[in-house]
């Protein structure tokens, strides 16, 4: 008989889970494994609410297995370390992003690209090596293979650094891989949410000119005055879009809704790159002529490897890049999810787990 | 001089063409055309399938011939030399693309046919007896390349060579997929083998397999309608050149790519294709385009082909067979390019 979530591991834990595709989250008792020799156990302090959490709890991608405890933008403090742990000691701050395991032996893992390992284990909703399902950061404690722990630099605020572990790396990795990280280049950022606002901040820190492309004209002031974007294009304004044609070296497209690629391809210069980091669930229309005539590309990217994630957060610390967040208590999470679905947040909710997750 | 107008099968004589066009300028070369390849684009333009044909049109942008006259400032060519002319005969020469020898991406590219020079005169292509071209856009035709087999390289050849270089598809031992086995595809196979790649042809026609492997030298052949074979090939290719011009699904091709794989489209479907985003994101894959190549690169390609003995597989035809050839081309009934023997069959 299958063990219940409460009994499958020796250490009691508590979190909030969704039990069905309504996506409604509620208190949930479960358990964590004992600290193995390469594990660190930590008390969760903060957890960001990623849009993927919303997709998952509502089973929008058709892969959710309930109950699910979401959360993969987690920051905490180490309470116990296994005998062979070298990266962390008790009392250290630790961050966890989207992955908690991989095969560690394939070409991708050896290349520090655990995110592309075919056996990559996600922080929640995936089978771990011991056959149990992983549970994410909307919970009080976690046990983690130290390899997948990220050191949080001292000068970054804990609540603001949580979401860098998913949103941050999701945009940082493609900026580097696709060579859109050189001072003086012109980058477009489509969508100004959790991912988009991080892309603006990273790109400005790298010395790029940044244009935000958005459907909402009312985000312009914020984008330019607060986030530091150089220009702002309203995508429905055809005149503005036409004027900006052929001006961008690259575009990071963070939009998950189905949308038109043709105008974005038009904004690119020759050899320009449109990089998709949002994940629309339906295919998009790809006009071929404009790709050909300008030797342009449309590429994708998915989070980043552990080494790169560490590099990214160190870069953030060096340039004082802090995410814009709204800190909420645990019991606000369902309201937060509703607001998130309407993009009503600047720009990420972060759950103050330590101070508001109370066991029932 | 007379030209055969493709769509109307009309002979019109030189008196109807503005005189300025036919005079050889200081930087121009006058070329007697010997052979001209029949590119699928010729068919699209002749039938106005792209909606911008300006009749009468004389197609043909894969031509080889001999130099008859050179202008006073011409440095690259002498009378009697074998030369080729491809898809473009002019560009602005000043923009960033032109300065980087990427005349094909110049916003003011002048195409070999159905285009206009800056003085407003129309350009006419290689289904004709002679052409006058600025030397910058003329290629030196290597001695050891056959004229008939070399002509199609001026469009088909550069169209696949350029992206293979640009997208880094030249590392020996890597695995290249070639989707579509026509004029472009068969040249891509030959070039892929010359670069030391493992080459798999991806096709909807099982009957092309023997040809692909035994004659063209492909290492393997994948029929897109065979689900078991397609499944076995998932995640095995470093890159794919997609030469298919019909609307077709991209998902099966993307699935064949490894992590970081590149799908480069050089065909010209007339409608947008469906692009599933998840496979791009999860595998950090990309879809890119490429459009012919610059002049320097086209010369490099011809020299590469000469060095490796690469020429197109052609069916040589007479000028008056052209309309039948176009019909057969529309049904992909050719291995793999028609080439018009202009010199001996375009009579005065």
Interface residues (C-beta under 8 A of the other chain):
Chain A: X108 X113 X116 X177 X261 X262 X270 X273 X276 X277 X278 X279 X280 X281 X283 X284 X285 X286 X287 X288 X289 X290 X291 X292 X293 X294 X295 X296 X297 X298 X299 X300 X301 X302
Chain B: X97 X102 X105 X163 X166 X250 X251 X259 X265 X266 X267 X268 X269 X272 X273 X274 X275 X276 X277 X278 X279 X280 X281 X282 X283 X284 X285 X286 X287 X288 X289 X290 X291
